[in-house]
């Protein structure tokens, strides 16, 4: 009799524990899954997911480091240490089941393609998992095409307007600085770009692409650009071809690149983060980002002429920590504001919405804000901030296209590279500012030409930011900075 009662009691206890476990799963799942993931879960479909781990590195303030290399090395070593240690149990489970995945360190996360609803549900109950998001495909920024114009025979209007030509007259052209482009790729053989590719020695089109190129889309061993957008935007930073009109603000800077979008301009949050990892600590072709990254080979400035729209499934904070950590590593992160204007409050997409990104709006030939240029304010994470930081020419901008041709187009995609180029000129003139991102940002803001916009107040405002950039004033300020 006692034995039967004991069995009954044990059964009830087991049932209670089972019900409690189910209740706990029911309670935990919704808090860890984004709405988009919950929708997929409810439909029983598979999905590409990002599993963000609870243990995330805290870099703190890195401004006390003397050089960019020191900042970058500290960031890289701190981030990779956490990413190699904390997800060991999760990775062991995935390995044991033969589930493919990719581990990242800039944000401590695991990317799992085609995850089943059951796997997503199980992962959400783990204590080491903080959040699960979708890894959707998102689109590049729209370009605005203009009627074909006659080739100019002098300095292009946009470079003249920002006084880039006056900086060149000082003998400052970008030498000694490395810039980076994250986009659809680059046609590295374009005559306007080849001679300043860091991997090119200048002999017979033979190049070393290790540490200079990374393709997150299809793993091409050399720079390619099926989408043209990356060639165009990088050309506004460094483009310079003999017997052609110069297109680059800092035409003697060296460049490296990372492909994060498909030919049609679609990318994913994981690809964007993958390129940021590559720039923080470049690694060789086929190398392991966590063990073979070299912060000494990092660029000083990254141009980002893309957006990650929330309406396509990208969460507002998905890339926030990644951008912050790149900046903590001493790299200026320049971002296009977006082409959703003229409505106020139309800066809506990551990475432009982040304080850690240096966001750029677009101006016209007559120095007005472009109608399409996205405006602030940005209200996010419980506070309101003015965006963009500054503005730059973004209408009728000439740049190189794959195959050796040129095209004139518009968009904040073309405005951002002007600021990337100005930063390169500043660092070429004042190398002691390399890695001092906070100083660079403030000098570019303070030397911009004040402009009153249609979205809020004097200076700064939510149309122009602190104003339209001035390369000459920015370089002069950099020369005086201590």
N, C-alpha and C positions, 0 to 999 in steps of 0.2 A: 504493500500500500504506500509505504513511504517512498519507495522507488518510483511509483507512478506519479505521486505528487511532485517528487523532485524533477521528473522528466517534464511534467506540465509547467512547473515553474521555470525550468531552463528554456523550454519552448517559448514561453511568454517573454522571457528576458531577451531571447534571440530575436523574436518578432519585434519587440520594442526597439532593440538596437537597429534592426533593419529599417523600421519605419523612421527612426531618428536620422539614420544615414540618408534615407530618401528625402526627408524633410530638409536636411542640411544641403543636399545637392540642389533641391528645388530653390532653396534660399540663396545659395551661392551663385548659381548659373547666371541669373539675370544681371547681377551686379558686376560680373566680369565680362559680359558679352556686349558689344556694341549693338545698337538696334539692327544694323545691317546683318550682323552675324546671327542675331536671334531670328530674323526673317528666314535666312538660309536654313537654320536649325529646324524651324517649324515646318519647312517644306521638305525636309529630309534630303536635301541636295548636298553634293560635295562642294567645297570652296577652297580657294587659296587663302590661307590665313597667316596672320602674324601673331605669334604668342609672345607677349611681353612679360618678362620675368619680374618677380617682385624685387629682387636684389639689383638695384641700379647704382652705378658709381656716382659719387658726389665730387665734382671737380673743385667747386668753390671758386674764389677769385684767383685768377692766374696772372694778374697784371704785374705782380712782383718779380716775375721771371725776367731776366735781362734781355733775352733774345727770343725770336720766334722758334728757333730749334729747341730751346729749353722748354718753352710752353708746349710745343707740339709733342716732344718726347714725354713730358709729364702726363699730358692728356692720353696719349697712346698707351703708355705703360699702365696707367691707372685703369683705363677702360678695358683693355684686353685681360688684365688680371682678374677682374670681376667676371667677365664674359667666359673665361676659360674655366673658372672655378664653380660658379653658382648653378649652371644648368646641367651639371654632370649626371644627376639622377634622371632628369627628363630625357637627356640625350641617350642615356643607357637604355631607357625604356623604348625609345623610338628605334634605336639600333637593333634591339632584341626582336622587335616585330617587323623589321625590314621596311620601316616607313621612311621614305626619303625626306630630307629637310636640309636647310641651310642656316648656319649659325652666324649671328652678327654681333659686333662689339660696340659700335658707336651708340646704338641703343641695344641693351642686352636683350636679345630676342631670338626666337627661332621661327623661320619661315617654313611653312609646310604646304606644299601644293596638293590640291585635290583631297583635302581632309574630309573624312566622312562626318556626318552629323553625330554619330556615336563617339568618334574620337574627340570632336569639339566639346561635346558634353562632358566627357571624361576629363579632358584637360582643364576645363573650367572648375573642377572640384579640387584640383591640386593646390596645395598651400604655396608652392613656389611660383605659381602663375598669378600675375596681377591683372592682366587684361588680354582679351583676344579680339583682334580686329580683322576685317577683310583686307586683302591685298589687291585692290581693284586696279583696272587700267584707267589712267586719266590722261586728259588731252593737253597738248602744248597750247600756248597762247596764239590767238588768231593774228595773222598778218594783214595789213591793209595795203593793197596794191594800187599803184598810181599809174596814170598814162605814161608811156615811154617818153623820156625827156632826152634832149641833146646832151652828149657827154660834156661835162664841164672841163675847162682848160686851166682852171686855177684850183685853189684849195676848196673842197666842197663846202657848201654853205654851213653845214652843221658843225664842221670842225673849226671853221672860221668864227662862228658865233660863240663858241666856248673858248676861243683864244688858244686853241691847241697849237696853231702855227706860230704864235708868239713864243710859246714854250720851246718849240723846235729851234727857233732862232737863238735861244740861249744855249743850244747844244744838248738839250735834254730830250731824249727820244724814247726812253723806256729801257735802256740798256741795264743789265744786271738784275732784272726783275722777271719773275716767272708768273704768268697768269694762267688760269684754267677755265675751260668751258665745259659745262655739263649740259648735254643737249642730245640732238639726234645723231651726233657724230661729227666728223670733220673730214673733208677731202684734203688730206695733208699734202697732196701733190699739186694743189692749186698754186700757180705762180705767186699769188699774193700772200701765201701762207707758208710754203715749204721752207724757205730760208730761215724762218724763225721758230720752226718746230724744234723743241729741245733734243729730240731723238735723232735729228738729221745732222750729219757731219759735213754736208755740202759736196759729197762725192757720189755721182752716178745713182742718185735716188736710192741709196742704201741707208737704212736707218736702224737704230736700236730702239725698239718700242718698249722695252722693259722700263718700268717706272714712269713711262710717259703716256701710256694709253691703256684704257680698260674698257671693255665692251660688256655691259651687264645684260644685253639683249641676246646676242648670239655668239659671243666670245670670239669675235674677229681678231686675229693676231696683229692686224695693222689698222690704223684709223680709216674708217669709211663713213660715209654720210648719205644713206639712201633717202633721207628726208629733207636735206638741203638747209634746214633751219640752223643747225649748228655751225656750218660753214659760214653762213651769212652773219650770224651774231658775233662769232669770233673774229670775223673780218673787220668789224667795226672797232675792235680792240687793237689788232695788230696788222691788219691788211696793208700790204705795200708791194706793188709789182712795178718793175722798171717800165717806163713809157706808158704807164697807166695812171689814172688819178688815184692818189693815195686815199685809202678808206679808214686806216687805223689811227686811233688817237695816240697810242703808244707803240708805234710801228716797229721799234727795235726791241721790244720785249720778247722773251721766249714764251712759248705756250706748250701746255700739255692738255689732254682732254679725256673725257669719259662719256661714253654713250649710255644714256638712261631712257631713251625713247625709241619706239619703233618708227618705220618710215612715215606712217600716218600721224605721228606725233603723240602716240599713246605711250604712257609709262606706268609704273606702279610705285607705291611708296617704298617697297623694298629696293627697287632699282635706284631711286633717288638717294636712299640711305647708302646703298652700295657705292655710289659715286662719291658721296661725302667721305666715306671711309677711305676710299682710294686717294682722295686729295689730302686728307689729314696725314696719311702715312702711305705714300705710293709703294706698290709692290710689283714684282716682276710678272710677266705673262704667265698665267697658270699658277701663280703663287698663292700662299695662304695669307689673307689679310691680317690674321691675328698673330702670326709669327714672323712674317717676312716684310712687314711694313717698315718704311724708312722715313721718319719725320723730317730728316734733313733734306729730302727731295720734294717737300711740299711746296705748292705755289704760295704766293703772298696774297693773291686775290682770286676769287672764283666768280665767274659770271653765271647767273641762273635766270635764263629767259623762259621760264616755264611756270606753270601753276598746278596745284593739286586740288581740284574743286571738291568741296564737301558734298555737293549734290550728286557727284558720281561715286560716292561711297568713302571718300577720304575724310577721316575725322579731323576736326580743327587742330588737335594737338598731336596728331600722328608724327609729324616731323619736328615738333618744337624742340625736344631735347637734342635731336641730331644737329640742328642748326646751332643751338647754343653751345654744343661741345666743339663744333668746328671753329666757332668764334673764340672759345676758350683756348683753343690750340694756336691762336695768333693769326688766324686767316680772316680777311675781310670777305663777308658773304653778301654779294650784291644781288638783289632780286628785282625783277620787273613787277610793277604794281598791278598789272592786269589791264584788260581792255574792256571793262564793263561800264565805263562812264557814259554819260556825264553825271549820273545821279550821285549825290553825296552818300557816303557810306557804302560805296561799291568796291572798295578794297576788301575782298572777302575770302580770297584763297590763300592757303599756305603756299610758299613760305613768306609771301609779302606781308602777311598779318603779324609776323613775329617781331618783337623788339630786337632780337639778335640779328635779324636780316636788315641790310641797308637798302631800303625800298625806293624805287625810282619811277616817277611818273614821266609822261611824254609831253613835249612842247612842239609848237608848229614853227614854220619859217618866220612868221611875224612875232615870235616869242610869246605866244599865248598858250594856254594849256590846251592840249589836243582834246577834241570832243570825246574820243573813245577812252581817254586815259582815266583809269579808276581813281576815285577820290576817297578820302577818309570821311569821318573818323572810323576807327576800328574799335568796336566794343567787344572785348573778349577777355576771358579769364577774370571777370569781375571788375574790369576797369576800362576806361576809354583812353585811346592814344591817337596822336596825330600821325597820319600817313598820307602821302609818302614822306620820306626823309628829305628828298630833293627831287628835282625834275631835270630832264635833259632832252635834246632834240630827238624826236621820234616820228617824224613825218617826212616821207621822201628821202629816206636814208639809203645811200648806195653801199652795196657790199658784194663780196664774191659769192658765186654759186658753184656747186660741183661741176667739174668739167672745164673750168677755166673762164666761165662767163661771169657777168655781173647783173645785178638787179636792184632797182630802187623800190623800197617798200616802207611801210610804217607800222608802228605798234610800240608798246612799251618794251617789247622784246628787243627793239633797236635802241631804245633810250638807255636801258641798263648798261650795255657795253661801253657807252660814253663814260660812265662813272667808273667802271672797271679800268678803263684806259687812263683816266685822270689819276686814279690811285696809283697806277703803275708809274706814271710820270713823277708823282710826288715821291715815291720810294726810290726811283732812279736818281732824283735830285738829292734826297735825304735818306740814304740807306739805314741810318740809325733808327728810323721809324719802322723798320720791318718788324712785324709782330705786334706793334703797338696799335692794335685795331681801334681802340677807343679814341686815341689821338687823331688818327686818320679820319674817322667818322666826323669828329667834331670840327676839324679843319675844313672838310668839304662842306659841311653845313654852314659854318660861319662865313665862308668866302663866297657862297652862292649869291647871285644877284637877286635881291628881294623882289617878290612878285605877289600881287594881291589877287587871290583867286575867288571863285564863285562858291566855295565851300568853307566858310568860316574865317573871319578875322584877318589880322595883319600877318605878322611873321613870327612863327611858322603858321601855315594854314593847311587845310586838308585838300587843296588843289595842287599847289606847287611844293608843299613842304616848306623848307627854309629858302627855297628859291631855285632859279635855274643855274646850274653849275658853271663855274668859271675856272678853267684849267690854269690860267696864268696866276690868278689870285691864290688858288690852292697850292700851287708849287712854291710861290713866294712865301706863303705862310709856313709850308713845310721846311723851307730853308732856314726860317727863323726859329722854328720849334726846337726845344731842347730835349 
